[in-house]
Amino acid sequence: METIKSVKEIDWTSWVPTVRAVIVYICHGDKVLLINKKRGLGAGKVNAPGGHIEPGETPQQAGVRECQEEVGLTPKGVELRGKLYFHFLDGLRMEGFVYTATAFTGILVETDEADPFWCHVDSLPLDRMWEDDFYWLPQVLRGKKMDGRFIFDNDTMVSLDITIQDME
């Protein structure tokens, strides 16, 4: 178990992820699609559809595939909104790509991975989400871009460094 206490202790230029993942926030009017995650990392938390990037896939392709597999929807108008770098003290290092989508096709379904629901963007259940979401998700859903680096000890955030900016 590592004893890093701050994101500033990590040389992010040489940091290498053990996992690359993607998450997609499908927006529909003033609502966003969220899921109650049933299994895997973050099981029991509220999140959005997403998962591992498979070999040969772009992050965007992975996001579309994960939405189809987890909730039955194909996101449209998909746009990269930021990157997340998670350093877990147990050794997991995850690079995450955050996308939003402005439309979708398909029929929303529950799967063995996800129980989906629509949530008003002003009523996000942040107390049931990963701790870092509080610092960036509301801004991303209002059109901002971000870049964030986080250290977690299991489910507890130890340190963070986030840059939020307007879309160009």
N, C-alpha and C positions, 0 to 999 in steps of 0.2 A: 504494500500500500504506500503510495507516494505521500509526501507531506507538503506539497506545494500549497501556498496560501493565497497567491495573487496571480492574476493573468499576466502581470508585468514580469513575473519570474520565468516565463516561458519564452523561448526564442521562436516566435511564430514563423520566421522565415525558413527555419529548418524543421518545423513541426510537421509530422506526416500522419494523416488520419488512418485508423484501422478500418473504418467504415465510412462510406459515402452514402448519403441519404437525401431524400427530398420530401417536402411537405407542400400541399396545395390547398389554398383557401379559396373555395368557390363562392363568389359573391352573387347575390340575387336581390337587387334593390337595396334595402337597408338591412339585409340579413346575410349571414355567412354560414356555410355548412361546417359543422363540427361533428366529431364522433366521440362516443364513449368507447375508448380503446379496450378491447377484450383480452388481448394477449401480446406477448413480446415486451420490448422496452417501453415503459410507460403504461403498462396494463393497469386499468383502474382509473386512469387520468382522462380528462377531456383533451382532445387534440384535433387535428384535421387529417384527412386522408394523406397517406404518404408511406414511404418505406425505403428499402435499400435500392440503390442503383445497381442494376445488373451489368455484367461485362458487355461491352458493345453498345450500351444505351447512353444517350445524353441524359442529363438531369431532367430536362423537360419531357423527354419520352418516358422516363421512369415515373414522373409525376402523373402523366396521363394514364399509364398502365395501372399504377397503384389506385387511382380514383376508380377506374373501371372494376378492378378486382375487389376493392373494399366496400364501395357504395353503389356500384352500377351506373355511375355517371361518367361521361366523357367531357372533361372541361374544355372550354373554347375561350379564345382571347387570353391565353396563358402568357403571363409576363413575370420575368424574374424580378423580385423585390428585394432580395438580399441573400447574404450568406451568414451561416452560423457555424461557429467552431466550438465544439464541446470537448473539454478535457476532463474525463472522469478519473478520480483518484485510484480507482480499481484497475486502470490501464486502458479502458476504452477511450478512443479518440475519434470523434465523429465530425465530419464536415457535412453541413446541411445546406441545401439550396431551398429558399423560400419563394414560392410562386403564388400569385393570385390569378384568378380566372373570372372573366366578366359574364360568361354564359356557359351553358352545358346542354348536352343531349343525353337521353336515356331516362331510366326510371329508377328512382332512389330505392335501394334495398338494404336490408340489414344482412350482414354476413357473419361468419365465425370470427372475423377480425374486428368488426366495427358495428356499432349501433349508432347510425347517423341521425342528426337533428339540426333544424335550422334555428339560428340564434340571432337576435337583434344585435347589431354591432355595438350598441351602447349598453348591452347587458351581458357581456362576455363573462362566463363563469371562471374568472381568473383564479379563484381560490381552489379550483379543481384541476387546474392546468399546471404544466411545468412552471416553476418559479420565474424563469427568465422571460416567459411570455408577457408578463406584466409590463416589462420595460420596453417592448418593441411592437407587440402585436396590434394594439389599438392604433398606433401611428401608421403601420403598414396598411391596415384596412382603410385608412383615410388618405392613402395615396403616397405615402413616404417610402423611401428606400432605406435600408439599414445594413450594417455589418456589425456582428457581435461575436465576442469571445467570452467563454464562460468556463469556470471550473465548478464541477459538481462532486460532492461526496455522497454517493448513492442519489437520493432525491433532494438533497440539500445543496443549494447554490452557495459556493464559498466566495466567489469573486466574479466580477463582470467588467467588461469594457465594451460599450456600444456607441456607434456613430449612426445618427439618424439624419437623413438629408431629404430635400425635396426632389421629386422626379425631374429629370432634365427635359 
